Amino acid sequence: MIPAGARMGTARLSLGGRDFGAPVLCAPLSGITDVPFRRLLRRLGAGLVFSEMVASGELMRGTRESLLRVMADGAGLRAVQLAGRDPAMMRAAAERLAGEGADLIDINFGCPAKKVVGGQCGSALMREPELAARLMAATLEGAGSVPVSVKMRLGWSRGSLNAAEIAGAAASIGLAMVTVHGRTRDQFYEGCADWAAVAPVRQAIDLPLVVNGDIQTPADIETALCASGADAVMVGRALCGRPWLIGLMTGALTPHDLQALALDELVAEHYEAMIDHYGEATGVRHARKHLGWYLDRVAIRQGGAMAAERAALMSAREAPAVVRLIGDIFGGIRLCDLETTQSMYLEKAA
């Protein structure tokens, strides 16, 4: 495994006088960007990796789950995403995170999940721009010198595209960065993200702007930046089962690295880190979705569903048995075998 950032490009993202690395950010993904996955992404070349979203109220109550979500993941920059609709609670949570060494605090106005929206949080706050402004101001006050950003969607629905309005409020309040996912809440993850629809936000603010949604290949970066006018991209679901993608996007991994890296070793490293982090019983359950995504990548290469292998991975209850299965199923496969666009990278490297 190569050290994180060993061959980073020259472009960098700076907020509040702090260097946040390459302008390719890893999105906060609930249930996915936990400590083990963030560490793996850093090893593979990520710069800024966001924690899972944490509810400000749960954080202030000190629930075990919330503390696991926001804990530091090593020597890298610590970016935490907060959710909530109580300005006082957001202020207190931001103050706590700043005091515990957070490098960036992000506010969630974008989550479309029914559980979050049902609590009038996440993207539901785009229907309440005045409250959204109070939440941003309170979070900034609690954060002190720590930069604060906000992540949102284009709007609640296609009939109410108000991302530019809320971004303008963010700029006037003093936030450091805005991220916009190119879908509305009512779209969830259907269709394709509309990067061009982010352009009005670019016209409304001078802050660093990040475009998010369907960034799936290195080639998507330039297209998304040109269409949106953004300064950086944020990658999310494309990293599931393919964490090395971040290294291809930042330039930290070359085609030769892909040829050298063995899939079974990477998957085993990730799996064992999850067992260490959660304990065996919980870790085995949490890891199944990641194992399924890795298997999806291999199934595409093999041209089949690999039903027997999937059933074995999903039903195994003891970590040593899963580790043996990882060797059996993923052994002999190099990361370059899973990249259909490898020739493009080889041409660029030549």
SERO-4910 file (N, C-alpha, C, O; in steps of 0.05 Angstrom, whole numbers):
BEGIN
 pado doro    nc1    nc2    nc3   cac1   cac2   cac3    cc1    cc2    cc3    oc1    oc2    oc3
  Met    A     17    -24      0      0      0      0     18     25      0     36     27     16
  Ile    A     13     44    -18     29     68    -18     19     87      2     -4     86     10
  Pro    A     37    105     12     28    126     31      8    144     19      9    150     -5
  Ala    A    -11    154     35    -31    173     26    -18    198     15      0    208     27
  Gly    A    -28    207     -8    -18    232    -19     10    231    -31     23    251    -34
  Ala    A     20    207    -37     48    204    -46     52    218    -72     74    228    -77
  Arg    A     32    219    -89     36    233   -115     12    251   -121      1    250   -143
  Met    A      6    268   -102    -16    287   -106    -10    306   -128     13    313   -133
  Gly    A    -31    316   -141    -28    337   -161    -23    363   -148    -21    365   -123
  Thr    A    -19    384   -164    -12    410   -153    -36    426   -143    -32    443   -126
  Ala    A    -60    420   -153    -83    435   -144    -90    428   -115    -89    405   -107
  Arg    A    -96    449    -99   -101    445    -71   -126    461    -63   -133    481    -76
  Leu    A   -139    452    -42   -162    466    -31   -154    478     -5   -144    465     13
  Ser    A   -159    505     -2   -151    519     22   -176    533     34   -190    547     20
  Leu    A   -180    529     60   -203    541     74   -193    553    100   -180    539    116
  Gly    A   -198    578    105   -191    591    130   -161    589    135   -152    587    158
  Gly    A   -145    590    113   -116    588    116   -106    560    121    -82    556    125
  Arg    A   -123    540    119   -115    512    123   -115    498     96   -133    501     80
  Asp    A    -95    481     92    -93    465     68   -108    439     72   -102    423     89
  Phe    A   -129    436     55   -146    412     57   -140    392     35   -155    373     30
  Gly    A   -118    395     21   -109    375      1   -122    379    -26   -131    401    -33
  Ala    A   -122    357    -41   -132    358    -69   -162    365    -69   -176    358    -51
  Pro    A   -170    379    -90   -199    387    -92   -217    365   -101   -235    369   -117
  Val    A   -213    341    -89   -231    318    -93   -238    308    -65   -221    295    -52
  Leu    A   -262    314    -56   -270    308    -29   -286    282    -28   -300    275    -47
  Cys    A   -284    269     -5   -300    244     -1   -325    251     16   -322    262     38
  Ala    A   -348    245      6   -373    254     18   -379    240     44   -370    218     49
  Pro    A   -395    253     61   -405    240     85   -427    220     77   -446    228     65
  Leu    A   -423    195     83   -442    174     76   -450    159    101   -434    145    113
  Ser    A   -475    161    109   -485    148    133   -482    118    132   -490    105    112
  Gly    A   -469    107    152   -465     78    153   -442     69    136   -438     45    135
  Ile    A   -428     87    124   -406     79    105   -380     92    112   -360     78    116
  Thr    A   -379    119    114   -353    132    119   -347    133    149   -345    154    161
  Asp    A   -345    109    160   -337    106    188   -307    107    190   -293    111    170
  Val    A   -296    104    214   -267    107    218   -251     87    201   -232     96    188
  Pro    A   -258     61    200   -242     43    183   -242     51    153   -221     49    140
  Phe    A   -265     59    143   -266     66    114   -251     92    109   -238     95     89
  Arg    A   -253    112    127   -238    137    124   -208    132    124   -194    144    108
  Arg    A   -199    114    142   -171    108    142   -162     95    116   -140    101    106
  Leu    A   -178     77    106   -171     64     81   -170     84     58   -152     83     42
  Leu    A   -190    102     57   -190    122     36   -165    140     37   -153    147     17
  Arg    A   -156    147     61   -132    163     64   -108    147     54    -90    158     41
  Arg    A   -107    121     61    -84    105     52    -83    104     21    -61    102     10
  Leu    A   -106    106      9   -107    104    -20   -105    131    -34   -107    132    -59
  Gly    A   -101    153    -19    -96    178    -32   -116    200    -27   -114    221    -40
  Ala    A   -136    196     -9   -155    217     -4   -143    240     12   -124    236     27
  Gly    A   -154    264      7   -146    287     23   -167    291     45   -162    283     68
  Leu    A   -189    304     38   -210    310     58   -232    289     56   -245    286     36
  Val    A   -236    275     79   -256    254     81   -275    262    103   -267    265    126
  Phe    A   -301    264     97   -321    272    117   -330    248    133   -332    226    123
  Ser    A   -335    253    159   -347    233    176   -376    228    167   -387    242    151
  Glu    A   -387    207    177   -416    203    175   -431    227    188   -420    239    206
  Met    A   -455    232    178   -471    253    191   -477    245    219   -483    222    225
  Val    A   -475    264    238   -482    260    265   -503    281    274   -499    304    268
  Ala    A   -523    272    288   -544    290    298   -532    306    321   -520    294    340
  Ser    A   -536    332    321   -524    349    342   -535    341    369   -520    342    389
  Gly    A   -561    335    371   -572    327    397   -560    302    408   -554    300    432
  Glu    A   -556    282    391   -544    257    399   -515    261    408   -506    249    427
  Leu    A   -501    278    394   -473    284    401   -472    296    429   -455    289    445
  Met    A   -490    315    434   -489    328    460   -498    310    483   -491    314    506
  Arg    A   -514    289    476   -522    270    496   -500    249    500   -500    233    519
  Gly    A   -480    249    482   -458    230    484   -465    201    479   -453    184    492
  Thr    A   -483    196    460   -490    168    454   -465    154    442   -449    167    429
  Arg    A   -463    129    447   -440    113    437   -438    115    407   -416    119    396
  Glu    A   -461    113    393   -460    113    364   -450    140    353   -434    141    335
  Ser    A   -459    162    366   -450    189    356   -420    192    361   -407    204    344
  Leu    A   -410    183    384   -382    186    390   -365    170    371   -343    178    363
  Leu    A   -374    146    363   -360    129    344   -359    143    317   -338    142    303
  Arg    A   -380    157    310   -381    170    283   -362    193    281   -350    197    260
  Val    A   -358    208    302   -342    233    300   -313    230    310   -298    249    309
  Met    A   -306    206    319   -279    203    330   -258    207    308   -264    202    284
  Ala    A   -235    216    316   -213    220    297   -205    193    284   -207    172    297
  Asp    A   -196    195    259   -189    170    245   -159    168    239   -151    154    221
  Gly    A   -143    183    253   -114    182    248   -103    210    247   -113    229    258
  Ala    A    -81    212    232    -66    237    230    -78    257    210    -69    280    209
  Gly    A    -97    248    194   -108    266    173   -127    287    184   -134    287    208
  Leu    A   -136    304    166   -155    325    173   -181    313    182   -190    293    172
  Arg    A   -193    325    202   -218    315    214   -241    333    206   -244    355    217
  Ala    A   -258    323    188   -281    338    179   -306    323    189   -310    300    183
  Val    A   -324    337    203   -348    325    215   -373    339    204   -374    363    203
  Gln    A   -393    323    196   -418    334    187   -439    333    209   -444    312    221
  Leu    A   -451    356    215   -472    358    235   -499    361    223   -503    374    202
  Ala    A   -519    350    236   -547    354    228   -563    363    252   -557    356    275
  Gly    A   -584    378    247   -602    387    268   -619    411    259   -614    422    238
  Arg    A   -638    418    276   -655    441    270   -658    460    294   -674    479    293
  Asp    A   -643    455    315   -643    472    338   -617    489    338   -596    477    343
  Pro    A   -618    515    334   -594    531    333   -577    529    358   -552    527    356
  Ala    A   -589    528    381   -574    526    406   -559    500    407   -536    499    416
  Met    A   -571    478    399   -558    452    399   -536    451    378   -515    439    383
  Met    A   -540    463    355   -519    463    335   -496    479    344   -473    472    339
  Arg    A   -501    502    358   -479    518    368   -463    502    389   -438    502    388
  Ala    A   -477    488    407   -463    473    427   -447    450    416   -425    444    424
  Ala    A   -459    436    396   -445    414    383   -420    423    368   -399    410    369
  Ala    A   -422    446    354   -399    457    340   -377    465    359   -354    460    354
  Glu    A   -385    477    382   -365    484    402   -351    460    413   -327    460    417
  Arg    A   -366    439    417   -354    414    427   -334    402    407   -311    395    414
  Leu    A   -342    401    382   -325    390    361   -300    407    357   -278    396    354
  Ala    A   -303    433    358   -280    451    356   -260    446    379   -236    446    375
  Gly    A   -271    443    403   -254    439    426   -240    412    425   -219    408    438
  Glu    A   -252    392    411   -240    366    408   -222    363    384   -212    341    378
  Gly    A   -217    385    370   -197    384    348   -207    381    320   -192    374    303
  Ala    A   -233    385    315   -243    384    288   -230    405    271   -225    427    280
  Asp    A   -224    398    246   -212    417    227   -232    430    209   -227    452    198
  Leu    A   -256    418    206   -277    429    189   -304    418    200   -306    394    205
  Ile    A   -324    435    202   -350    427    209   -370    433    186   -371    456    177
  Asp    A   -384    413    177   -402    415    155   -431    413    165   -437    396    182
  Ile    A   -449    429    154   -477    428    162   -493    414    140   -489    419    117
  Asn    A   -510    396    149   -525    379    130   -553    392    124   -570    392    141
  Phe    A   -555    402     99   -581    411     89   -588    394     64   -605    402     48
  Gly    A   -576    371     62   -579    356     37   -590    328     39   -600    317     19
  Cys    A   -589    316     63   -597    288     65   -627    284     58   -644    298     69
  Pro    A   -633    266     39   -661    262     31   -676    240     46   -699    235     41
  Ala    A   -661    226     64   -673    202     77   -699    209     92   -700    230    105
  Lys    A   -719    192     91   -744    197    103   -742    201    133   -755    218    145
  Lys    A   -724    186    146   -721    188    175   -711    216    182   -719    228    202
  Val    A   -692    227    166   -680    253    172   -700    275    165   -704    294    180
  Val    A   -712    273    141   -731    293    132   -756    293    150   -768    314    155
  Gly    A   -763    269    160   -786    267    178   -782    283    204   -801    291    216
  Gly    A   -757    286    212   -750    302    235   -745    331    228   -735    347    244
  Gln    A   -753    338    203   -750    366    193   -721    375    193   -715    398    197
  Cys    A   -703    356    187   -674    362    185   -665    356    156   -682    349    139
  Gly    A   -639    357    151   -629    351    125   -641    369    104   -642    393    108
  Ser    A   -649    358     81   -659    374     59   -685    387     65   -693    406     51
  Ala    A   -699    378     86   -724    392     94   -719    421    101   -737    438     99
  Leu    A   -695    427    110   -689    455    118   -687    474     94   -687    498     98
  Met    A   -686    463     70   -686    481     47   -714    493     43   -717    512     27
  Arg    A   -734    482     57   -760    495     56   -763    517     77   -783    531     78
  Glu    A   -743    520     94   -743    540    115   -717    556    114   -701    554    132
  Pro    A   -714    573     94   -689    587     91   -682    605    115   -658    609    121
  Glu    A   -702    616    128   -695    633    151   -684    617    174   -664    625    187
  Leu    A   -695    593    179   -684    576    200   -657    566    191   -638    564    207
  Ala    A   -654    559    165   -628    550    155   -606    571    161   -584    564    169
  Ala    A   -613    597    157   -594    618    162   -587    619    192   -563    623    199
  Arg    A   -606    616    209   -601    617    238   -583    593    246   -565    596    263
  Leu    A   -588    570    234   -572    546    240   -543    551    231   -524    543    246
  Met    A   -539    562    208   -512    567    199   -497    587    217   -474    583    223
  Ala    A   -511    608    224   -499    629    242   -492    617    269   -471    623    280
  Ala    A   -510    600    280   -505    589    306   -481    569    305   -464    569    323
  Thr    A   -480    553    284   -458    534    281   -431    549    279   -411    541    291
  Leu    A   -431    570    263   -407    586    259   -398    598    286   -374    599    292
  Glu    A   -417    608    301   -410    620    327   -398    599    346   -378    604    359
  Gly    A   -409    575    346   -398    554    363   -371    544    354   -355    536    370
  Ala    A   -366    544    328   -342    533    317   -317    551    322   -295    541    321
  Gly    A   -321    576    328   -299    594    333   -281    597    308   -291    606    288
  Ser    A   -256    589    310   -238    593    288   -238    570    268   -225    571    247
  Val    A   -254    549    274   -255    526    256   -274    532    232   -296    542    237
  Pro    A   -265    528    207   -282    534    184   -308    517    185   -308    494    194
  Val    A   -329    530    175   -355    516    174   -364    517    145   -362    537    131
  Ser    A   -374    494    135   -385    492    108   -413    482    109   -423    474    131
  Val    A   -427    481     86   -454    471     86   -458    454     60   -448    462     39
  Lys    A   -472    432     62   -478    415     40   -508    414     36   -523    411     55
  Met    A   -517    418     11   -546    420      5   -552    407    -21   -534    398    -36
  Arg    A   -577    406    -28   -587    398    -54   -595    423    -70   -593    445    -60
  Leu    A   -604    419    -95   -612    441   -111   -636    455    -99   -641    479   -104
  Gly    A   -652    440    -85   -676    450    -72   -693    427    -63   -686    404    -66
  Trp    A   -716    434    -50   -733    412    -41   -746    397    -64   -749    373    -63
  Ser    A   -754    412    -85   -766    400   -108   -758    415   -133   -745    436   -131
  Arg    A   -764    404   -156   -757    417   -181   -772    444   -185   -764    460   -202
  Gly    A   -792    448   -169   -807    473   -171   -797    494   -151   -807    516   -150
  Ser    A   -777    486   -135   -766    505   -115   -736    502   -113   -726    492    -93
  Leu    A   -723    511   -133   -693    510   -134   -682    534   -120   -679    555   -133
  Asn    A   -675    532    -95   -666    555    -79   -638    551    -68   -631    565    -48
  Ala    A   -622    534    -80   -595    530    -70   -579    556    -71   -563    562    -53
  Ala    A   -582    572    -93   -567    597    -95   -575    616    -73   -557    630    -62
  Glu    A   -600    617    -65   -609    634    -43   -596    626    -17   -585    643     -2
  Ile    A   -596    601    -11   -585    592     15   -555    594     14   -542    600     35
  Ala    A   -542    589     -9   -513    593    -11   -506    622     -7   -486    628      6
  Gly    A   -522    640    -18   -517    668    -13   -518    676     16   -502    692     26
  Ala    A   -537    664     30   -539    669     59   -514    658     73   -504    670     92
  Ala    A   -505    635     64   -481    623     76   -457    641     73   -441    645     91
  Ala    A   -455    653     49   -432    671     44   -434    696     62   -414    705     73
  Ser    A   -457    707     64   -460    732     80   -456    726    110   -447    744    124
  Ile    A   -463    702    119   -459    695    147   -430    690    154   -421    695    176
  Gly    A   -414    681    134   -386    677    138   -377    648    136   -355    641    145
  Leu    A   -393    630    124   -384    603    120   -361    602    100   -357    620     85
  Ala    A   -347    580    101   -322    578     85   -325    563     59   -309    567     41
  Met    A   -347    547     55   -349    531     31   -378    521     29   -392    518     49
  Val    A   -387    517      4   -414    507     -2   -411    483    -20   -396    483    -40
  Thr    A   -425    461    -14   -427    438    -31   -456    434    -40   -474    436    -24
  Val    A   -460    429    -66   -487    425    -77   -488    399    -92   -473    394   -111
  His    A   -506    382    -84   -512    357    -98   -532    364   -121   -552    378   -116
  Gly    A   -526    355   -145   -542    363   -168   -569    350   -172   -577    343   -194
  Arg    A   -583    345   -150   -610    335   -150   -627    350   -129   -616    362   -111
  Thr    A   -653    349   -132   -671    359   -112   -677    336    -92   -671    313    -98
  Arg    A   -690    343    -70   -696    323    -51   -716    303    -62   -714    279    -57
  Asp    A   -736    312    -78   -756    294    -88   -745    275   -109   -759    255   -116
  Gln    A   -721    279   -118   -708    261   -137   -694    238   -122   -688    217   -134
  Phe    A   -688    242    -96   -672    223    -82   -646    217    -98   -630    236   -101
  Tyr    A   -643    193   -108   -619    187   -124   -627    178   -152   -612    164   -166
  Glu    A   -651    185   -160   -661    177   -186   -649    194   -208   -641    217   -204
  Gly    A   -649    183   -233   -639    198   -255   -609    205   -252   -594    191   -239
  Cys    A   -601    226   -265   -573    235   -265   -571    262   -251   -588    279   -254
  Ala    A   -549    266   -237   -544    291   -224   -540    312   -246   -527    307   -266
  Asp    A   -552    336   -242   -551    358   -261   -529    378   -252   -535    396   -237
  Trp    A   -505    374   -262   -483    391   -254   -487    420   -263   -480    439   -249
  Ala    A   -499    423   -287   -503    450   -297   -522    466   -280   -521    491   -279
  Ala    A   -541    452   -266   -560    466   -249   -547    478   -224   -560    493   -210
  Val    A   -521    471   -219   -507    483   -197   -495    510   -205   -487    525   -187
  Ala    A   -494    516   -231   -481    541   -240   -493    566   -227   -478    584   -222
  Pro    A   -520    568   -223   -530    592   -210   -518    597   -182   -516    620   -173
  Val    A   -510    576   -168   -497    579   -142   -470    592   -146   -462    609   -130
  Arg    A   -456    584   -167   -430    596   -173   -433    626   -178   -416    642   -169
  Gln    A   -454    634   -191   -459    662   -197   -467    678   -172   -464    702   -171
  Ala    A   -477    664   -152   -487    677   -128   -465    681   -106   -468    698    -89
  Ile    A   -443    665   -107   -424    666    -86   -395    666    -96   -390    657   -119
  Asp    A   -377    677    -80   -348    676    -86   -334    655    -69   -310    652    -72
  Leu    A   -349    641    -52   -337    620    -36   -328    597    -53   -338    593    -75
  Pro    A   -310    580    -42   -304    555    -55   -330    539    -58   -345    536    -39
  Leu    A   -335    529    -82   -359    514    -88   -352    486    -96   -334    482   -113
  Val    A   -366    466    -85   -361    438    -91   -386    426   -104   -409    431    -94
  Val    A   -383    412   -126   -405    399   -139   -405    369   -132   -384    357   -132
  Asn    A   -428    358   -127   -431    331   -117   -453    317   -133   -472    330   -144
  Gly    A   -451    290   -135   -472    274   -148   -461    261   -173   -455    275   -193
  Asp    A   -460    235   -173   -453    219   -197   -425    225   -208   -420    222   -232
  Ile    A   -406    233   -190   -378    235   -199   -367    207   -196   -360    197   -174
  Gln    A   -364    193   -219   -358    164   -219   -331    157   -231   -321    135   -226
  Thr    A   -320    174   -247   -294    169   -260   -277    193   -259   -287    216   -256
  Pro    A   -251    190   -262   -234    214   -264   -242    233   -287   -239    257   -284
  Ala    A   -252    222   -309   -261    239   -331   -285    257   -323   -289    278   -335
  Asp    A   -301    248   -304   -324    263   -295   -316    289   -281   -332    308   -281
  Ile    A   -292    290   -270   -284    314   -255   -284    339   -272   -297    359   -265
  Glu    A   -270    338   -294   -269    362   -311   -296    369   -322   -303    393   -324
  Thr    A   -312    349   -330   -339    355   -341   -356    368   -320   -370    387   -326
  Ala    A   -356    358   -295   -372    369   -274   -363    397   -266   -380    415   -262
  Leu    A   -337    402   -265   -327    428   -259   -335    449   -280   -342    471   -274
  Cys    A   -332    441   -305   -339    459   -327   -368    466   -327   -376    489   -331
  Ala    A   -385    446   -323   -414    450   -324   -424    467   -301   -442    483   -305
  Ser    A   -412    463   -278   -422    477   -254   -408    502   -247   -419    520   -233
  Gly    A   -383    505   -256   -367    528   -248   -355    524   -220   -344    542   -209
  Ala    A   -356    499   -209   -346    493   -182   -316    493   -182   -303    491   -202
  Asp    A   -306    493   -157   -277    493   -153   -267    465   -146   -243    459   -148
  Ala    A   -285    447   -138   -278    420   -129   -301    402   -133   -324    411   -137
  Val    A   -296    376   -131   -317    356   -133   -318    340   -107   -298    338    -93
  Met    A   -341    329   -102   -344    311    -79   -354    284    -89   -374    282   -104
  Val    A   -340    263    -82   -346    236    -91   -360    220    -68   -351    222    -45
  Gly    A   -381    206    -75   -395    191    -54   -398    162    -60   -380    146    -55
  Arg    A   -422    154    -71   -429    126    -74   -410    111    -92   -408     87    -91
  Ala    A   -396    125   -110   -377    112   -128   -354     99   -114   -341     81   -125
  Leu    A   -349    107    -89   -327     95    -73   -335     69    -61   -317     54    -51
  Cys    A   -360     62    -60   -369     37    -48   -360     13    -64   -367     10    -87
  Gly    A   -343     -4    -52   -332    -26    -67   -309    -18    -85   -299    -36    -99
  Arg    A   -302      7    -86   -281     17   -104   -266     40    -91   -264     62   -103
  Pro    A   -256     37    -66   -243     59    -52   -218     70    -66   -211     93    -62
  Trp    A   -205     53    -82   -181     62    -96   -188     84   -117   -170     97   -127
  Leu    A   -213     87   -124   -221    108   -143   -211    135   -134   -204    152   -150
  Ile    A   -212    140   -107   -203    166    -98   -174    172   -104   -167    194   -110
  Gly    A   -158    151   -103   -129    154   -110   -125    160   -140   -107    174   -147
  Leu    A   -142    148   -157   -141    154   -185   -149    183   -190   -138    197   -208
  Met    A   -169    193   -175   -178    220   -180   -159    241   -169   -156    263   -181
  Thr    A   -146    236   -147   -127    255   -136    -99    253   -149    -83    271   -146
  Gly    A    -94    232   -163    -68    228   -175    -49    213   -157    -25    210   -163
  Ala    A    -58    204   -134    -41    189   -115    -35    161   -124    -15    149   -116
  Leu    A    -52    150   -141    -48    123   -151    -44    124   -181    -58    138   -195
  Thr    A    -25    109   -191    -19    107   -219    -29     80   -229    -35     62   -213
  Pro    A    -29     75   -255    -36     49   -266    -17     27   -255    -26      4   -252
  His    A      8     34   -250     27     15   -240     20      7   -211     24    -16   -203
  Asp    A      9     26   -196      0     19   -169    -23     -1   -170    -25    -19   -154
  Leu    A    -41      4   -189    -64    -14   -192    -55    -43   -199    -67    -62   -191
  Gln    A    -34    -45   -214    -23    -71   -221    -10    -84   -197    -10   -109   -196
  Ala    A      0    -68   -179     14    -79   -156     -4    -87   -133      2   -104   -117
  Leu    A    -27    -73   -131    -44    -77   -107    -63   -101   -111    -77   -103   -131
  Ala    A    -63   -119    -92    -80   -143    -92   -107   -137    -79   -107   -126    -57
  Leu    A   -128   -145    -92   -155   -140    -81   -159   -155    -54   -171   -143    -36
  Asp    A   -151   -180    -52   -156   -195    -28   -142   -182     -4   -153   -182     18
  Glu    A   -118   -170     -8   -104   -157     14   -119   -132     22   -121   -126     46
  Leu    A   -129   -117      3   -143    -92      9   -169    -98     24   -175    -85     44
  Val    A   -184   -118     14   -210   -124     27   -205   -135     55   -219   -128     74
  Ala    A   -185   -152     58   -179   -163     85   -170   -141    104   -178   -141    127
  Glu    A   -154   -122     94   -146    -99    111   -170    -83    121   -173    -77    144
  His    A   -189    -78    102   -213    -63    109   -230    -79    129   -240    -68    149
  Tyr    A   -233   -105    124   -250   -121    141   -239   -123    169   -253   -119    188
  Glu    A   -213   -129    171   -201   -131    198   -202   -105    213   -204   -105    238
  Ala    A   -200    -83    199   -202    -57    212   -230    -52    224   -233    -41    245
  Met    A   -250    -62    210   -278    -59    220   -282    -77    244   -296    -69    263
  Ile    A   -270   -101    244   -273   -118    268   -259   -105    292   -270   -106    314
  Asp    A   -236    -94    288   -221    -80    309   -237    -57    320   -238    -52    344
  His    A   -250    -42    302   -265    -18    310   -291    -24    325   -296    -11    345
  Tyr    A   -306    -42    315   -333    -48    326   -334    -71    345   -353    -74    360
  Gly    A   -313    -89    344   -316   -114    358   -326   -135    338   -339   -128    318
  Glu    A   -322   -160    343   -328   -181    323   -358   -182    317   -365   -182    293
  Ala    A   -375   -184    336   -404   -188    331   -415   -165    314   -428   -170    294
  Thr    A   -410   -140    322   -421   -118    307   -406   -113    281   -418   -107    261
  Gly    A   -379   -117    282   -363   -113    258   -370   -131    236   -370   -123    213
  Val    A   -376   -157    242   -384   -176    221   -408   -166    206   -410   -168    182
  Arg    A   -428   -155    221   -452   -146    209   -447   -120    193   -456   -118    170
  His    A   -433   -101    204   -428    -76    190   -412    -80    164   -415    -66    145
  Ala    A   -395   -100    164   -377   -104    141   -391   -117    117   -380   -116     95
  Arg    A   -414   -129    122   -427   -144    100   -433   -127     76   -429   -135     53
  Lys    A   -442   -102     80   -449    -86     57   -424    -80     41   -425    -79     16
  His    A   -401    -75     54   -376    -69     40   -367    -94     24   -359    -92      1
  Leu    A   -369   -117     37   -361   -142     23   -379   -146     -2   -370   -155    -22
  Gly    A   -405   -140      1   -423   -142    -22   -415   -124    -44   -416   -131    -68
  Trp    A   -407    -99    -38   -399    -80    -59   -373    -89    -72   -370    -87    -97
  Tyr    A   -354    -99    -57   -329   -110    -69   -336   -133    -88   -325   -135   -110
  Leu    A   -354   -150    -79   -362   -173    -95   -376   -164   -121   -373   -176   -142
  Asp    A   -391   -142   -119   -404   -131   -143   -384   -124   -164   -388   -129   -188
  Arg    A   -361   -112   -156   -340   -105   -175   -329   -130   -188   -324   -130   -213
  Val    A   -325   -150   -173   -314   -175   -184   -334   -188   -202   -327   -200   -223
  Ala    A   -360   -188   -194   -381   -200   -210   -383   -187   -238   -388   -201   -257
  Ile    A   -379   -161   -239   -380   -147   -265   -357   -158   -282   -361   -163   -306
  Arg    A   -334   -162   -271   -311   -172   -286   -316   -201   -295   -308   -209   -317
  Gln    A   -329   -217   -277   -333   -245   -283   -357   -249   -301   -360   -270   -314
  Gly    A   -374   -229   -303   -398   -231   -320   -420   -248   -308   -436   -259   -322
  Gly    A   -420   -250   -281   -441   -266   -267   -447   -255   -240   -432   -238   -230
  Ala    A   -468   -264   -227   -476   -254   -201   -460   -265   -178   -459   -253   -157
  Met    A   -447   -288   -182   -431   -301   -161   -448   -306   -137   -441   -299   -114
  Ala    A   -471   -318   -141   -491   -322   -120   -480   -338    -97   -486   -332    -73
  Ala    A   -466   -360   -103   -456   -377    -81   -436   -363    -64   -437   -365    -39
  Glu    A   -418   -348    -76   -398   -333    -61   -411   -311    -44   -403   -307    -21
  Arg    A   -432   -298    -55   -446   -278    -40   -460   -290    -16   -459   -278      6
  Ala    A   -473   -312    -20   -487   -325      2   -468   -333     25   -474   -330     48
  Ala    A   -444   -342     17   -425   -350     37   -415   -326     53   -413   -328     78
  Leu    A   -409   -305     40   -399   -280     53   -421   -268     71   -414   -260     93
  Met    A   -445   -268     62   -466   -255     77   -476   -272    101   -487   -261    120
  Ser    A   -471   -298    100   -481   -315    122   -460   -322    143   -467   -330    165
  Ala    A   -434   -318    137   -413   -324    156   -415   -306    180   -420   -282    178
  Arg    A   -413   -318    204   -417   -303    229   -391   -299    245   -391   -284    264
  Glu    A   -370   -312    237   -345   -310    252   -323   -298    234   -321   -305    211
  Ala    A   -308   -279    245   -289   -264    229   -268   -281    216   -262   -277    193
  Pro    A   -256   -301    230   -236   -317    216   -246   -332    191   -232   -335    171
  Ala    A   -271   -340    193   -283   -354    169   -286   -334    146   -282   -341    123
  Val    A   -294   -309    153   -297   -289    131   -270   -283    119   -268   -280     94
  Val    A   -249   -281    135   -222   -275    125   -214   -297    105   -202   -291     84
  Arg    A   -219   -322    112   -213   -344     94   -228   -341     67   -217   -346     46
  Leu    A   -254   -334     69   -270   -331     45   -259   -308     28   -259   -310      3
  Ile    A   -250   -287     41   -239   -264     26   -215   -273      9   -213   -266    -14
  Gly    A   -198   -290     21   -175   -300      6   -184   -318    -17   -173   -317    -39
  Asp    A   -204   -335    -12   -213   -353    -33   -227   -339    -56   -222   -345    -79
  Ile    A   -243   -318    -50   -260   -305    -70   -244   -284    -85   -247   -281   -109
  Phe    A   -228   -268    -70   -215   -245    -83   -186   -250    -89   -173   -233   -101
  Gly    A   -175   -273    -82   -147   -279    -87   -141   -279   -117   -157   -288   -133
  Gly    A   -117   -270   -123   -108   -270   -151   -117   -247   -168   -111   -246   -191
  Ile    A   -133   -229   -157   -144   -206   -172   -129   -181   -164   -126   -175   -140
  Arg    A   -120   -167   -184   -106   -141   -180   -126   -119   -185   -145   -122   -200
  Leu    A   -122    -96   -173   -140    -74   -177   -143    -66   -206   -164    -58   -215
  Cys    A   -121    -69   -221   -122    -62   -250   -142    -80   -265   -152    -72   -285
  Asp    A   -147   -104   -254   -166   -122   -268   -194   -112   -266   -211   -119   -282
  Leu    A   -200    -94   -247   -227    -84   -243   -232    -57   -256   -254    -47   -256
  Glu    A   -211    -46   -268   -214    -19   -280   -216    -21   -310   -195    -26   -324
  Thr    A   -240    -18   -320   -244    -21   -349   -231      2   -365   -227      0   -389
  Thr    A   -225     24   -350   -213     47   -363   -183     48   -359   -171     70   -361
  Gln    A   -171     26   -352   -142     26   -346   -126     36   -370   -106     50   -366
  Ser    A   -134     30   -394   -118     39   -417   -116     69   -419    -96     80   -427
  Met    A   -138     83   -410   -137    112   -409   -115    123   -391   -101    142   -397
  Tyr    A   -113    110   -367    -93    119   -348    -65    113   -359    -46    128   -355
  Leu    A    -62     89   -372    -36     83   -383    -27    102   -404     -4    110   -405
  Glu    A    -46    111   -421    -40    131   -441    -32    157   -429    -13    170   -439
  Lys    A    -45    166   -408    -39    191   -395    -11    189   -381      4    209   -380
  Ala    A     -5    165   -370     20    162   -356     44    160   -375     67    166   -367
  Ala    A     39    152   -400     61    148   -419     75    174   -426     94    173   -442
***
